[in-house]
């Protein structure tokens, strides 16, 4: 009897985990996955609808299912110099999170307070809008401020070429426009803790998904004022803040010593990575780390000067630094190998 009950729980959890991306064919998908009839699947779905875990939309052949929001909450706060991220967490946010596992609460506590603090200290806005949507499988929190915009601010204060360059610097970690009060690590670690993390500002969107090594820059034609940060986390994830810190730190003091640099973010439009100036843009700030991993995913080709500047010239300047490359195709690997052979 216990085995039957456990199988039923597994089937219902499968439905919940997959319905978001398969709202119309979740019955067929579940039927194939567990080798059961569509009628049996429909019984499990009916139970989830009755428990308010799923919502049913449409009828007969147009029927689809979506996750039922267990929590839908939003509030606008005034950025008047007195707002404190820990007070907002304790007073308003934690009550929606406190029924989740301790490790999940810890991730939300870290990520929420880091991102809200950035809006309070750096946005130069007048208000911040916070939204929470919680379902049976995930929780999403959106924090939006009406300030200058994070990428535009970084571009202006660091005198960068454009907002895309701001995203590249942010992706490396340790970037801050206020070094006396901030380490610049909060956004980097927050982006690695969540299953889906995105920052939308101006005409640029920075995105990181937990199951992918690389970061993404997406450009929009429509301009977005202020800064919107979107964080999504599975309610039953086994991830912990410590497990994320351990990937990029070393020693008992948790020194932030390692970073992954998505090389693709250096490309503007259809430009190929061929010049030393492009390589120097990629290398800016990485001397703060002991280990730098260059991720060449989705980079089709690089030039000799680009490879030489990173893997010979820079390496000679930083002999104690460990430089690692991954996800390189045959052409890119050949260029890197040629540069290394000239050390």
Buried (B, 14 or more C-beta within 10 A) or exposed (E): EEEEEEEBEEBBBBBBBBBBEBBBBBBEBBBEBBEBEEEBBBEBBEBBBEEEBBBBEEEEEEBBBBBBBBEEBEEEBEBEEEBEBEEBBEEBBBEBBEEBEEBBBBBBBBBBBBBBBBBBEBBEBEBBBBBBBBBBBBBBBBBBBBBBBBBBBBBBEBEBEBBBBBBBBBBBBBBBEEEEEBEBBBBBBBBBBBBBBBBBBBBBBBBBBBEEEBBBBEEEEEEBBBBBBBBBBBBBBEBBBEEBBEEBBEEEEEEBBBBBBBBBBBBBEEEEBBBBEBBBBBBBBBEBBBBBBBBBBEBEEBBEBBBBBBBBBBBEEBEEBEBEBEBBBEEBBEBBEBBBEEE
